[in-house]
Structure formats: C-alpha cells, structure tokens
Amino acid sequence: MAKVRHVVGLVVLGAVVIAAGTVAARSADGLPEMPTAAASSAAPSASATPTPSQTSAAPVTFGVVGDSITAWIGQEAGSWTSYVDSDVLFTEQGWAQNGAPLALMKANTPRMNADVLVILAGTNDLAGTLTVSAKLGLLDDIVEESGVEHILISSVPPFDLNPVLSTAWNRELKQHAADEGYDFVDSWVNARTADGTYIPAHTVDGIHPTPGAASQAAAVIGRAIVSADE
C-alpha cells in the first residue's frame, strides 16, 4: 500500500507541500510544549488499518493545518499523515508545526487548491487564556485563509493531564462544525476511554498517540475526507 510520506521542515515532493517549523519551548498561551517521544522502531502493518474506499481513479487531494499530531517533527511514526493511503488520498499542501496554537496556525495558513482541508487544532490552546469564542474565530479564519471549499474538522486527541478540557473542546468543535456547515470527524474514538483519557496502550505520554493509534486515526480521517468531497 502506498503511504503519504511525512515531511520535516519545508519539503516539496511532487505536489506534496507541508511546512513544519522549529520546536518552541512553550505555546503562545503557556501550555507546556508537547514532549517529544521516542519513535517506535516498528510501524503498524498496513493490514491492521482499514483504508477508505473510493470509486474514482483519481485520488482526493487534501490539505492540512495542525500541530505535532499532524507534523510530528522528526517523529513520523506519530503523525496520522504517515498512514494515509496515497492510492486513495493525496496530500496537496498545508502547514503544521510542533506546539502550534491556533493563532500561529492562522498566521501561517497558505492558500490551497486541495479538495478537502483537514484541521486538527486546539490541543496547545487547552490550558490557555483564549475564550472558546476567540478560538472558534481563529478556526474560521484558518478556513477563510485556506480558500478550500470542503472543510473537515477533526477532534483533538485525549489530553490526559486534564481530559475535561479536551472533551469540552471537542464538544465545541462538533457543534461549531454543524453551525458553520463544516464536516466533523471524531478521529480518536478508537483511542479514547469513557473518561476522556487515552487508552493506555494508545499513547506514549498522555498527549501524543502511538504509531498504532495514529494509524487508526488516519483510517477514520481518510474515510471522512472521501465523504467530505462527495
């Protein structure tokens, strides 16, 4: 199975363009930087993760805006983008950076020609001072800056330090997507307990997913991308 290769820094590979900047010590709103976990030496097998189906021969192009869960600098095994089936989906362009809060994402979102934009954002704002309204406004600004018609908002993964925060944010994201006509996908449903924390075997540090969890999220997101483009 062909996979979308995760990129580090600014890489141009065919039509793949994902910008990932340098790691900051803290986010703009004071949330401690997501710790970098050791990469797993064994990536999950392709057969373990179902891939989306598509009748068209041409792959759907998607752009991304996100943080380390999307562009895990130097840790490709932890980025969901590493496990997307490129026979069905193709990364067109976007921007993601380790530790990026919503304001930084908004400031760096490029114009894109993708069929679908996937935004996975907000973990680095969970413990910040921005109001929910301000954060949702930045999300809308990202949408506007991108110029992409079909928008897919992903839930953020569990945040074991304070699962109430990630649960509440995901609830706001789902409602906002419904209000604005965006698509919403709970990408981490297979990695989350009923209490809103990670299933222990699905995280390396309570913030970042294991390769297996990232692969499962990629399968969920992949199906949602195809549906969003229909």
N, CA, C and O of each residue as an XYZ file, in Angstrom:
920
protein
N       0.853     -1.201      0.000
C       0.000      0.000      0.000
C       0.883      1.242      0.000
O       1.795      1.351      0.820
N       0.632      2.151     -0.880
C       1.391      3.395     -0.902
C       0.967      4.268      0.265
O      -0.221      4.368      0.569
N       1.917      4.891      0.909
C       1.612      5.748      2.038
C       2.070      7.180      1.744
O       3.035      7.390      1.008
N       1.383      8.146      2.315
C       1.819      9.532      2.221
C       3.017      9.688      3.134
O       2.927      9.384      4.324
N       4.118     10.148      2.612
C       5.311     10.281      3.426
C       5.237     11.539      4.271
O       4.940     12.621      3.765
N       5.510     11.392      5.564
C       5.525     12.547      6.459
C       6.729     13.403      6.122
O       7.794     12.872      5.808
N       6.582     14.716      6.182
C       7.664     15.605      5.804
C       8.146     16.401      6.991
O       7.388     16.691      7.916
N       9.423     16.752      6.953
C      10.039     17.521      8.019
C      10.610     18.792      7.414
O      11.235     18.744      6.355
N      10.406     19.926      8.068
C      10.819     21.195      7.519
C       9.914     21.550      6.355
O       8.740     21.178      6.358
N      10.415     22.245      5.380
C       9.641     22.567      4.184
C      10.124     21.653      3.079
O      11.246     21.790      2.591
N       9.279     20.728      2.689
C       9.670     19.720      1.717
C       8.730     19.787      0.531
O       7.515     19.879      0.703
N       9.273     19.742     -0.649
C       8.458     19.671     -1.853
C       8.755     18.339     -2.517
O       9.861     18.108     -3.004
N       7.768     17.474     -2.530
C       7.910     16.149     -3.124
C       6.753     15.972     -4.087
O       5.645     15.626     -3.678
N       7.006     16.207     -5.353
C       5.897     16.220     -6.315
C       4.995     17.377     -5.941
O       5.419     18.533     -5.944
N       3.735     17.062     -5.613
C       2.790     18.101     -5.219
C       2.577     18.121     -3.719
O       1.621     18.724     -3.232
N       3.474     17.458     -2.974
C       3.315     17.422     -1.524
C       4.062     18.595     -0.912
O       5.271     18.726     -1.101
N       3.359     19.444     -0.185
C       3.981     20.580      0.468
C       3.380     20.713      1.856
O       2.237     21.148      1.995
N       4.134     20.344      2.885
C       3.696     20.571      4.250
C       4.822     21.273      4.968
O       5.949     20.777      5.000
N       4.526     22.431      5.548
C       5.552     23.185      6.253
C       5.515     22.840      7.722
O       4.453     22.865      8.345
N       6.677     22.516      8.286
C       6.771     22.249      9.716
C       7.936     23.055     10.253
O       9.068     22.888      9.798
N       7.677     23.917     11.206
C       8.703     24.821     11.689
C       9.485     24.251     12.840
O       9.418     23.052     13.113
N      10.232     25.104     13.521
C      11.058     24.675     14.623
C      10.217     24.489     15.871
O       9.120     25.034     15.993
N      10.755     23.705     16.795
C      10.041     23.411     18.025
C      10.227     24.551     19.009
O      11.351     24.983     19.264
N       9.111     25.042     19.565
C       9.177     26.092     20.569
C       9.099     25.472     21.947
O       8.569     24.372     22.102
N       9.619     26.161     22.953
C       9.589     25.631     24.309
C       8.185     25.670     24.882
O       7.796     24.776     25.634
N       7.415     26.704     24.531
C       6.050     26.817     25.013
C       5.163     27.371     23.919
O       5.633     28.050     23.007
N       3.895     27.082     24.015
C       2.947     27.661     23.080
C       2.690     29.103     23.491
O       3.124     29.545     24.555
N       1.977     29.833     22.634
C       1.734     31.246     22.888
C       0.919     31.484     24.151
O       1.030     32.546     24.765
N       0.102     30.514     24.549
C      -0.748     30.695     25.715
C      -0.256     29.942     26.933
O      -1.003     29.781     27.898
N       0.990     29.475     26.912
C       1.596     28.951     28.111
C       1.438     27.475     28.354
O       1.904     26.991     29.386
N       0.811     26.728     27.468
C       0.711     25.291     27.645
C       2.083     24.689     27.416
O       2.699     24.967     26.387
N       2.587     23.877     28.331
C       3.903     23.273     28.124
C       3.962     22.554     26.790
O       3.017     21.882     26.377
N       5.090     22.713     26.134
C       5.289     22.094     24.834
C       5.089     20.588     24.924
O       5.526     19.947     25.879
N       4.421     20.033     23.914
C       4.233     18.599     23.875
C       5.597     17.916     23.870
O       6.414     18.196     22.993
N       5.861     17.033     24.820
C       7.165     16.375     24.843
C       7.342     15.477     23.644
O       6.390     14.863     23.161
N       8.570     15.406     23.170
C       8.875     14.546     22.038
C       9.119     13.141     22.538
O       9.964     12.922     23.407
N       8.393     12.201     21.999
C       8.518     10.815     22.442
C       9.469     10.054     21.537
O       9.708     10.448     20.395
N      10.002      8.974     22.049
C      10.882      8.138     21.250
C      10.076      7.474     20.151
O       8.970      6.984     20.377
N      10.645      7.468     18.969
C       9.935      6.866     17.846
C       9.934      5.355     17.978
O      10.916      4.766     18.429
N       8.849      4.736     17.592
C       8.773      3.286     17.615
C       9.558      2.735     16.442
O       9.541      3.302     15.349
N      10.237      1.640     16.669
C      11.014      1.048     15.583
C      10.160      0.201     14.665
O      10.585     -0.186     13.577
N       8.940     -0.085     15.121
C       8.057     -0.933     14.316
C       6.748     -0.215     14.049
O       5.936     -0.035     14.956
N       6.543      0.195     12.809
C       5.282      0.829     12.428
C       4.220     -0.245     12.267
O       4.541     -1.389     11.945
N       2.947      0.110     12.489
C       1.889     -0.880     12.344
C       1.789     -1.367     10.913
O       2.067     -0.616      9.979
N       1.395     -2.611     10.736
C       1.277     -3.161      9.399
C       0.081     -2.572      8.684
O      -0.888     -2.163      9.323
N       0.138     -2.526      7.371
C      -0.945     -1.941      6.584
C      -2.237     -2.718      6.775
O      -3.322     -2.137      6.749
N      -2.130     -4.032      6.968
C      -3.329     -4.850      7.078
C      -4.105     -4.579      8.350
O      -5.280     -4.933      8.449
N      -3.447     -3.943      9.345
C      -4.108     -3.685     10.620
C      -5.047     -2.498     10.549
O      -5.889     -2.319     11.429
N      -4.910     -1.673      9.500
C      -5.689     -0.458      9.404
C      -6.535     -0.447      8.140
O      -5.987     -0.480      7.038
N      -7.854     -0.403      8.271
C      -8.694     -0.340      7.070
C      -8.509      0.987      6.362
O      -8.282      2.010      7.009
N      -8.601      0.983      5.059
C      -8.448      2.207      4.276
C      -9.773      2.582      3.654
O     -10.613      1.715      3.411
N      -9.976      3.889      3.387
C     -11.227      4.316      2.780
C     -11.372      3.792      1.370
O     -10.377      3.553      0.686
N     -12.599      3.611      0.932
C     -12.844      3.156     -0.430
C     -13.277      4.329     -1.289
O     -13.887      5.285     -0.811
N     -12.953      4.235     -2.549
C     -13.291      5.321     -3.466
C     -13.451      4.743     -4.864
O     -12.627      3.937     -5.295
N     -14.484      5.137     -5.567
C     -14.732      4.587     -6.889
C     -13.926      5.299     -7.960
O     -13.575      4.684     -8.967
N     -13.625      6.564     -7.777
C     -12.886      7.319     -8.775
C     -11.424      6.892     -8.804
O     -10.842      6.569     -7.768
N     -10.830      6.894    -10.012
C      -9.429      6.523    -10.147
C      -8.518      7.613     -9.615
O      -7.415      7.319     -9.156
N      -8.950      8.858     -9.666
C      -8.130      9.970     -9.215
C      -8.228     10.123     -7.705
O      -9.330     10.137     -7.158
N      -7.087     10.238     -7.019
C      -7.136     10.404     -5.564
C      -7.704     11.761     -5.174
O      -7.580     12.739     -5.911
N      -8.320     11.802     -4.018
C      -8.804     13.058     -3.458
C      -7.621     13.789     -2.850
O      -6.833     13.194     -2.115
N      -7.490     15.068     -3.149
C      -6.403     15.844     -2.559
C      -6.879     16.491     -1.261
O      -8.016     16.954     -1.170
N      -6.011     16.519     -0.272
C      -6.368     17.164      0.982
C      -5.217     18.005      1.501
O      -4.046     17.662      1.336
N      -5.577     19.114      2.132
C      -4.600     19.960      2.788
C      -4.714     19.770      4.288
O      -5.699     19.218      4.779
N      -3.704     20.228      5.015
C      -3.713     20.071      6.463
C      -3.307     21.371      7.146
O      -2.494     22.137      6.629
N      -3.882     21.598      8.301
C      -3.413     22.631      9.223
C      -3.443     21.988     10.606
O      -4.467     21.442     11.019
N      -2.329     22.052     11.317
C      -2.311     21.382     12.609
C      -1.041     21.596     13.398
O      -0.230     22.472     13.100
N      -0.894     20.754     14.426
C       0.264     20.816     15.315
C       1.070     19.532     15.172
O       1.125     18.954     14.087
N       1.699     19.080     16.261
C       2.589     17.929     16.164
C       1.868     16.628     15.836
O       2.493     15.686     15.348
N       0.570     16.558     16.092
C      -0.155     15.341     15.768
C      -0.251     15.174     14.253
O      -0.413     14.061     13.754
N      -0.151     16.279     13.531
C      -0.150     16.259     12.074
C       1.267     16.276     11.522
O       1.571     15.525     10.595
N       2.135     17.112     12.066
C       3.521     17.238     11.590
C       4.460     17.009     12.755
O       5.007     17.959     13.315
N       4.647     15.784     13.112
C       5.497     15.416     14.242
C       6.939     15.483     13.784
O       7.445     14.546     13.167
N       7.596     16.582     14.082
C       8.935     16.840     13.557
C       9.908     15.756     14.001
O      10.155     15.579     15.194
N      10.450     15.044     13.044
C      11.409     14.005     13.327
C      10.808     12.728     13.879
O      11.527     11.768     14.155
N       9.467     12.709     14.043
C       8.800     11.546     14.610
C       7.644     11.139     13.700
O       6.476     11.211     14.083
N       7.991     10.712     12.494
C       6.964     10.397     11.514
C       5.980      9.342     12.016
O       4.816      9.336     11.615
N       6.444      8.454     12.888
C       5.583      7.361     13.366
C       4.376      7.871     14.143
O       3.383      7.155     14.273
N       4.444      9.106     14.668
C       3.348      9.632     15.467
C       2.400     10.546     14.733
O       1.439     11.034     15.326
N       2.639     10.794     13.458
C       1.761     11.670     12.683
C       0.750     10.845     11.904
O       1.117      9.898     11.208
N      -0.523     11.205     12.021
C      -1.559     10.461     11.292
C      -1.346     10.497      9.789
O      -1.755      9.580      9.076
N      -0.693     11.577      9.298
C      -0.491     11.704      7.855
C       0.413     10.608      7.294
O       0.381     10.328      6.095
N       1.216      9.988      8.157
C       2.123      8.942      7.701
C       1.402      7.674      7.278
O       1.977      6.828      6.594
N       0.139      7.540      7.684
C      -0.575      6.284      7.473
C      -1.747      6.409      6.498
O      -2.539      5.478      6.353
N      -1.854      7.546      5.840
C      -2.922      7.738      4.858
C      -2.571      7.001      3.572
O      -1.435      7.063      3.102
N      -3.532      6.319      3.021
C      -3.330      5.557      1.792
C      -3.291      6.511      0.599
O      -4.316      7.086      0.233
N      -2.129      6.680     -0.002
C      -1.986      7.649     -1.093
C      -2.545      7.134     -2.420
O      -2.563      7.868     -3.408
N      -2.998      5.883     -2.449
C      -3.719      5.426     -3.641
C      -5.119      6.020     -3.680
O      -5.741      6.099     -4.739
N      -5.610      6.438     -2.514
C      -6.944      6.997     -2.398
C      -6.899      8.493     -2.118
O      -7.727      9.256     -2.617
N      -5.927      8.900     -1.317
C      -5.821     10.292     -0.878
C      -4.429     10.830     -1.159
O      -3.449     10.086     -1.138
N      -4.348     12.116     -1.420
C      -3.067     12.728     -1.759
C      -2.925     14.055     -1.032
O      -3.797     14.919     -1.123
N      -1.833     14.210     -0.319
C      -1.581     15.450      0.412
C      -1.167     16.552     -0.558
O      -0.099     16.489     -1.167
N      -2.019     17.553     -0.692
C      -1.748     18.628     -1.638
C      -0.835     19.686     -1.039
O       0.199     20.016     -1.621
N      -1.203     20.215      0.107
C      -0.410     21.268      0.727
C      -0.956     21.575      2.109
O      -1.972     21.019      2.526
N      -0.266     22.478      2.824
C      -0.740     22.860      4.143
C       0.373     23.354      5.036
O       1.476     23.652      4.577
N       0.072     23.437      6.312
C       1.035     23.918      7.305
C       0.754     23.249      8.639
O      -0.396     23.172      9.072
N       1.810     22.765      9.291
C       1.674     22.198     10.628
C       2.999     22.338     11.346
O       4.059     22.240     10.728
N       2.945     22.567     12.642
C       4.159     22.774     13.424
C       3.988     22.243     14.838
O       2.934     22.395     15.455
N       5.031     21.626     15.330
C       5.038     21.119     16.687
C       4.751     22.240     17.686
O       5.434     23.264     17.685
N       3.742     22.048     18.534
C       3.428     23.021     19.576
C       2.616     24.216     19.123
O       2.414     25.149     19.901
N       2.147     24.215     17.890
C       1.469     25.403     17.355
C       0.089     25.610     17.977
O      -0.725     24.687     17.994
N      -0.183     26.821     18.490
C      -1.540     27.175     18.913
C      -2.330     27.666     17.705
O      -1.775     27.831     16.619
N      -3.603     27.895     17.893
C      -4.474     28.309     16.792
C      -4.024     29.614     16.148
O      -4.090     29.753     14.927
N      -3.566     30.573     16.952
C      -3.160     31.865     16.394
C      -1.995     31.711     15.429
O      -1.948     32.383     14.398
N      -1.055     30.829     15.757
C       0.093     30.610     14.876
C      -0.334     29.882     13.610
O       0.177     30.155     12.524
N      -1.259     28.968     13.754
C      -1.786     28.281     12.575
C      -2.461     29.267     11.631
O      -2.252     29.234     10.418
N      -3.279     30.147     12.213
C      -3.981     31.140     11.395
C      -2.990     32.030     10.655
O      -3.189     32.340      9.481
N      -1.930     32.438     11.331
C      -0.947     33.341     10.733
C      -0.161     32.688      9.595
O       0.390     33.385      8.743
N      -0.107     31.353      9.578
C       0.714     30.660      8.584
C      -0.073     29.821      7.588
O       0.524     29.132      6.760
N      -1.394     29.864      7.651
C      -2.192     29.061      6.729
C      -2.061     29.588      5.300
O      -2.371     30.752      5.046
N      -1.611     28.759      4.374
C      -1.490     29.202      2.986
C      -2.785     29.005      2.208
O      -3.678     28.283      2.653
N      -2.887     29.640      1.059
C      -3.974     29.332      0.135
C      -3.714     27.951     -0.431
O      -2.572     27.598     -0.725
N      -4.762     27.176     -0.583
C      -4.601     25.801     -1.043
C      -5.562     25.502     -2.181
O      -6.600     26.145     -2.339
N      -5.178     24.502     -2.969
C      -6.022     24.031     -4.065
C      -6.580     22.640     -3.776
O      -7.017     21.939     -4.688
N      -6.563     22.254     -2.525
C      -6.982     20.914     -2.148
C      -8.491     20.743     -2.246
O      -9.245     21.712     -2.175
N      -8.919     19.494     -2.409
C     -10.348     19.194     -2.404
C     -10.935     19.354     -1.000
O     -12.055     19.837     -0.837
N     -10.171     18.947      0.000
C     -10.633     18.968      1.389
C      -9.514     19.491      2.275
O      -8.348     19.151      2.073
N      -9.865     20.317      3.255
C      -8.903     20.775      4.254
C      -9.210     20.087      5.576
O     -10.339     20.141      6.065
N      -8.202     19.442      6.151
C      -8.329     18.807      7.459
C      -7.671     19.703      8.502
O      -6.472     19.977      8.432
N      -8.461     20.154      9.463
C      -7.926     20.975     10.559
C      -7.997     20.154     11.846
O      -9.075     19.756     12.287
N      -6.843     19.911     12.429
C      -6.760     19.217     13.715
C      -6.017     20.173     14.634
O      -4.788     20.236     14.613
N      -6.765     20.917     15.441
C      -6.167     22.044     16.154
C      -6.829     22.282     17.503
O      -8.007     21.986     17.701
N      -6.046     22.821     18.415
C      -6.597     23.250     19.687
C      -5.949     22.663     20.916
O      -6.135     23.191     22.012
N      -5.192     21.589     20.773
C      -4.556     20.985     21.951
C      -3.655     21.981     22.667
O      -3.636     22.032     23.897
N      -2.909     22.769     21.904
C      -1.977     23.716     22.514
C      -2.649     24.981     23.040
O      -1.977     25.875     23.554
N      -3.968     25.056     22.913
C      -4.732     26.162     23.475
C      -5.604     25.720     24.648
O      -6.309     26.538     25.238
N      -5.562     24.442     24.985
C      -6.468     23.924     26.008
C      -6.276     24.597     27.361
O      -7.247     24.886     28.060
N      -5.033     24.842     27.726
C      -4.756     25.457     29.025
C      -4.450     26.945     28.911
O      -3.907     27.545     29.838
N      -4.798     27.536     27.773
C      -4.519     28.953     27.551
C      -5.629     29.852     28.070
O      -6.553     29.406     28.751
N      -5.514     31.122     27.730
C      -6.446     32.131     28.228
C      -7.497     32.550     27.207
O      -8.402     33.317     27.535
N      -7.391     32.057     25.977
C      -8.368     32.443     24.960
C      -9.741     31.883     25.292
O      -9.867     30.762     25.785
N     -10.762     32.674     25.018
C     -12.126     32.195     25.203
C     -12.476     31.206     24.097
O     -11.806     31.164     23.065
N     -13.516     30.419     24.307
C     -13.978     29.499     23.279
C     -14.346     30.265     22.020
O     -14.026     29.832     20.913
N     -15.011     31.388     22.178
C     -15.405     32.201     21.030
C     -14.193     32.652     20.225
O     -14.209     32.618     18.994
N     -13.142     33.074     20.925
C     -11.924     33.527     20.240
C     -11.261     32.369     19.493
O     -10.779     32.545     18.374
N     -11.238     31.210     20.101
C     -10.618     30.054     19.450
C     -11.408     29.612     18.221
O     -10.828     29.273     17.189
N     -12.709     29.617     18.337
C     -13.527     29.247     17.180
C     -13.410     30.292     16.069
O     -13.490     29.960     14.886
N     -13.223     31.546     16.455
C     -12.998     32.599     15.467
C     -11.714     32.370     14.697
O     -11.672     32.572     13.483
N     -10.659     31.946     15.393
C      -9.393     31.636     14.730
C      -9.550     30.444     13.799
O      -8.949     30.405     12.726
N     -10.349     29.480     14.207
C     -10.624     28.336     13.347
C     -11.284     28.787     12.044
O     -10.922     28.324     10.962
N     -12.248     29.687     12.157
C     -12.906     30.214     10.960
C     -11.934     31.019     10.104
O     -12.018     30.993      8.876
N     -11.013     31.733     10.747
C     -10.004     32.486     10.000
C      -9.114     31.542      9.195
O      -8.744     31.847      8.061
N      -8.773     30.393      9.785
C      -7.967     29.393      9.082
C      -8.710     28.912      7.837
O      -8.130     28.794      6.757
N      -9.989     28.639      8.007
C     -10.814     28.219      6.876
C     -10.795     29.283      5.783
O     -10.600     28.975      4.608
N     -10.998     30.522      6.178
C     -11.040     31.627      5.214
C      -9.699     31.793      4.504
O      -9.655     31.977      3.288
N      -8.611     31.729      5.263
C      -7.279     31.888      4.664
C      -6.974     30.779      3.658
O      -6.315     31.021      2.647
N      -7.450     29.573      3.930
C      -7.102     28.433      3.087
C      -7.737     28.497      1.701
O      -7.135     28.068      0.717
N      -8.955     29.035      1.628
C      -9.665     29.071      0.360
C     -10.224     27.734     -0.080
O     -10.696     27.605     -1.209
N     -10.181     26.728      0.798
C     -10.682     25.394      0.458
C     -12.189     25.333      0.719
O     -12.674     25.858      1.721
N     -12.918     24.691     -0.187
C     -14.376     24.656     -0.079
C     -14.861     23.640      0.952
O     -15.737     23.947      1.761
N     -14.305     22.450      0.928
C     -14.761     21.387      1.819
C     -13.866     21.340      3.058
O     -12.662     21.108      2.958
N     -14.461     21.561      4.208
C     -13.705     21.651      5.456
C     -14.046     20.472      6.355
O     -15.215     20.177      6.603
N     -13.007     19.807      6.837
C     -13.168     18.692      7.764
C     -12.472     19.039      9.070
O     -11.249     19.168      9.115
N     -13.259     19.191     10.138
C     -12.716     19.490     11.456
C     -12.558     18.179     12.215
O     -13.513     17.419     12.369
N     -11.355     17.927     12.683
C     -11.105     16.724     13.465
C     -11.150     17.033     14.954
O     -10.775     18.122     15.388
N     -11.613     16.064     15.723
C     -11.479     16.164     17.179
C      -9.996     16.152     17.523
O      -9.175     15.647     16.757
N      -9.660     16.709     18.677
C      -8.289     16.604     19.173
C      -8.176     15.301     19.953
O      -9.179     14.788     20.450
N      -6.974     14.764     20.063
C      -6.811     13.523     20.814
C      -6.987     13.759     22.312
O      -7.036     14.904     22.760
N      -7.081     12.684     23.084
C      -7.190     12.849     24.536
C      -6.027     13.649     25.113
O      -4.925     13.674     24.564
N      -6.304     14.290     26.218
C      -5.309     15.121     26.911
C      -5.327     14.660     28.370
O      -6.088     15.172     29.191
N      -4.471     13.684     28.672
C      -4.557     13.004     29.959
C      -4.283     13.906     31.156
O      -4.715     13.600     32.267
N      -3.571     15.016     30.948
C      -3.321     15.948     32.048
C      -4.615     16.546     32.574
O      -4.743     16.820     33.767
N      -5.579     16.747     31.671
C      -6.882     17.287     32.053
C      -7.885     16.932     30.960
O      -8.180     17.753     30.092
N      -8.408     15.707     31.004
C      -9.305     15.258     29.931
C     -10.585     16.060     29.815
O     -11.229     16.047     28.766
N     -10.966     16.761     30.878
C     -12.168     17.602     30.806
C     -11.991     18.682     29.741
O     -12.942     19.027     29.040
N     -10.776     19.213     29.621
C     -10.511     20.284     28.662
C     -10.639     19.789     27.220
O     -11.272     20.445     26.393
N     -10.049     18.651     26.923
C     -10.124     18.145     25.549
C     -11.545     17.690     25.211
O     -12.001     17.865     24.081
N     -12.235     17.116     26.177
C     -13.619     16.693     25.948
C     -14.519     17.891     25.652
O     -15.347     17.850     24.742
N     -14.343     18.960     26.436
C     -15.149     20.164     26.237
C     -14.837     20.814     24.880
O     -15.745     21.273     24.187
N     -13.571     20.849     24.512
C     -13.181     21.454     23.232
C     -13.746     20.650     22.059
O     -14.227     21.225     21.083
N     -13.686     19.339     22.158
C     -14.246     18.523     21.089
C     -15.752     18.730     20.942
O     -16.284     18.709     19.832
N     -16.425     18.928     22.059
C     -17.861     19.209     22.010
C     -18.116     20.533     21.303
O     -19.048     20.640     20.505
N     -17.300     21.540     21.587
C     -17.433     22.837     20.918
C     -17.138     22.720     19.425
O     -17.821     23.327     18.599
N     -16.117     21.935     19.087
C     -15.764     21.758     17.682
C     -16.895     21.102     16.901
O     -17.223     21.526     15.793
N     -17.481     20.078     17.479
C     -18.567     19.378     16.798
C     -19.760     20.294     16.572
O     -20.351     20.291     15.492
N     -20.116     21.078     17.584
C     -21.249     21.992     17.440
C     -20.947     23.099     16.441
O     -21.802     23.466     15.635
N     -19.719     23.634     16.496
C     -19.342     24.713     15.579
C     -19.337     24.217     14.139
O     -19.755     24.935     13.231
N     -18.867     22.994     13.931
C     -18.875     22.429     12.582
C     -20.298     22.334     12.056
O     -20.558     22.647     10.893
N     -21.218     21.905     12.908
C     -22.620     21.816     12.497
C     -23.191     23.196     12.182
O     -23.944     23.359     11.222
N     -22.829     24.185     12.991
C     -23.338     25.544     12.789
C     -22.815     26.176     11.499
O     -23.530     26.921     10.830
N     -21.565     25.870     11.160
C     -20.914     26.528     10.026
C     -20.961     25.717      8.740
O     -20.528     26.197      7.693
N     -21.479     24.500      8.802
C     -21.534     23.680      7.603
C     -20.250     22.952      7.288
O     -20.040     22.528      6.152
N     -19.377     22.798      8.286
C     -18.174     22.000      8.124
C     -18.519     20.540      8.425
O     -19.530     20.246      9.064
N     -17.674     19.647      7.962
C     -17.774     18.254      8.387
C     -16.957     18.081      9.655
O     -15.962     18.776      9.863
N     -17.376     17.161     10.494
C     -16.657     16.875     11.739
C     -16.392     15.376     11.814
O     -17.239     14.565     11.437
N     -15.207     15.018     12.305
C     -14.878     13.611     12.494
C     -14.202     13.422     13.845
O     -13.292     14.167     14.207
N     -14.656     12.421     14.581
C     -14.008     12.071     15.842
C     -12.904     11.069     15.519
O     -13.121      9.858     15.539
N     -11.742     11.585     15.229
C     -10.629     10.762     14.754
C     -10.079      9.813     15.805
O      -9.452      8.808     15.471
N     -10.310     10.127     17.077
C      -9.648      9.404     18.159
C     -10.606      8.524     18.949
O     -10.316      8.141     20.082
N     -11.731      8.209     18.358
C     -12.735      7.399     19.031
C     -12.188      6.031     19.435
O     -12.624      5.462     20.436
N     -11.244      5.502     18.669
C     -10.688      4.184     18.974
C      -9.542      4.234     19.977
O      -9.015      3.195     20.374
N      -9.155      5.438     20.387
C      -8.035      5.582     21.317
C      -8.462      6.160     22.664
O      -7.626      6.359     23.544
N      -9.761      6.432     22.832
C     -10.250      7.172     23.997
C     -11.090      6.282     24.908
O     -11.895      5.474     24.444
N     -10.884      6.448     26.227
C     -11.718      5.745     27.197
C     -13.001      6.533     27.427
O     -13.155      7.650     26.931
N     -13.917      5.939     28.182
C     -15.170      6.620     28.509
C     -14.931      7.858     29.365
O     -15.773      8.755     29.402
N     -13.805      7.915     30.045
C     -13.467      9.066     30.892
C     -12.773     10.185     30.117
O     -12.462     11.233     30.683
N     -12.532      9.967     28.829
C     -11.908     11.001     28.009
C     -10.399     10.946     27.972
O      -9.770     11.791     27.335
N      -9.800      9.975     28.638
C      -8.353      9.811     28.597
C      -7.980      8.828     27.490
O      -8.841      8.170     26.906
N      -6.687      8.744     27.216
C      -6.211      7.750     26.270
C      -6.384      6.341     26.837
O      -6.218      6.132     28.038
N      -6.710      5.395     25.995
C      -6.497      4.002     26.335
C      -4.988      3.850     26.520
O      -4.236      4.211     25.615
N      -4.516      3.331     27.659
C      -3.074      3.357     27.964
C      -2.164      2.888     26.836
O      -1.114      3.489     26.610
N      -2.536      1.846     26.134
C      -1.669      1.315     25.080
C      -1.660      2.168     23.819
O      -0.954      1.853     22.861
N      -2.452      3.261     23.815
C      -2.574      4.088     22.609
C      -1.833      5.414     22.697
O      -1.960      6.243     21.796
N      -1.069      5.636     23.748
C      -0.336      6.899     23.877
C       1.054      6.649     24.435
O       1.281      5.692     25.175
N       1.977      7.525     24.069
C       3.343      7.426     24.572
C       3.577      8.328     25.768
O       4.524      8.123     26.527
N       2.710      9.340     25.943
C       2.950     10.315     27.005
C       1.685     10.990     27.524
O       1.775     11.955     28.282
N       0.522     10.508     27.135
C      -0.726     11.136     27.558
C      -1.168     12.269     26.663
O      -2.237     12.842     26.876
N      -0.371     12.606     25.664
C      -0.685     13.677     24.710
C      -0.585     13.158     23.279
O      -1.500     13.340     22.476
N       0.532     12.512     22.971
C       0.779     12.027     21.613
C       0.350     10.569     21.467
O       0.468      9.785     22.408
N      -0.145     10.211     20.288
C      -0.551      8.828     20.035
C       0.633      7.924     19.735
O       1.692      8.387     19.308
N       0.446      6.649     19.960
C       1.396      5.654     19.480
C       1.235      5.528     17.968
O       0.250      6.014     17.412
N       2.185      4.885     17.298
C       2.007      4.656     15.863
C       0.702      3.929     15.543
O       0.037      4.249     14.558
N       0.336      2.955     16.370
C      -0.906      2.232     16.128
C      -2.124      3.139     16.220
O      -3.028      3.047     15.391
N      -2.156      4.022     17.231
C      -3.275      4.947     17.394
C      -3.312      5.962     16.257
O      -4.389      6.318     15.778
N      -2.138      6.429     15.823
C      -2.082      7.366     14.700
C      -2.583      6.701     13.415
O      -3.253      7.331     12.597
N      -2.247      5.423     13.254
C      -2.707      4.682     12.084
C      -4.223      4.513     12.096
O      -4.876      4.647     11.061
N      -4.778      4.220     13.268
C      -6.231      4.106     13.381
C      -6.911      5.436     13.081
O      -7.936      5.475     12.400
N      -6.338      6.528     13.589
C      -6.899      7.853     13.320
C      -6.849      8.171     11.833
O      -7.781      8.764     11.291
N      -5.763      7.779     11.171
C      -5.637      8.030      9.733
C      -6.736      7.332      8.949
O      -7.253      7.878      7.974
N      -7.093      6.123      9.373
C      -8.158      5.396      8.686
C      -9.494      6.108      8.846
O     -10.269      6.214      7.895
N      -9.762      6.599     10.070
C     -11.011      7.322     10.328
C     -11.041      8.631      9.543
O     -12.041      8.956      8.904
N      -9.946      9.373      9.597
C      -9.871     10.647      8.875
C      -9.964     10.412      7.367
O     -10.625     11.170      6.657
N      -9.308      9.373      6.887
C      -9.333      9.091      5.459
C     -10.735      8.871      4.936
O     -11.107      9.404      3.891
N     -11.516      8.085      5.665
C     -12.899      7.867      5.246
C     -13.692      9.171      5.266
O     -14.535      9.418      4.403
N     -13.403     10.001      6.270
C     -14.131     11.270      6.380
C     -13.734     12.241      5.265
O     -14.568     13.018      4.799
N     -12.484     12.206      4.839
C     -12.051     13.055      3.728
C     -12.817     12.694      2.459
O     -13.320     13.569      1.754
N     -12.898     11.407      2.179
C     -13.607     10.959      0.990
C     -15.070     11.373      1.050
O     -15.637     11.832      0.058
N     -15.678     11.206      2.228
C     -17.093     11.587      2.384
C     -17.283     13.085      2.227
O     -18.271     13.528      1.641
N     -16.341     13.873      2.748
C     -16.445     15.334      2.661
C     -16.373     15.824      1.231
O     -16.940     16.866      0.899
N     -15.683     15.085      0.383
C     -15.503     15.503     -1.008
C     -16.642     15.044     -1.908
O     -16.711     15.449     -3.068
N     -17.528     14.213     -1.396
C     -18.619     13.696     -2.214
C     -19.748     14.698     -2.387
O     -20.739     14.401     -3.054
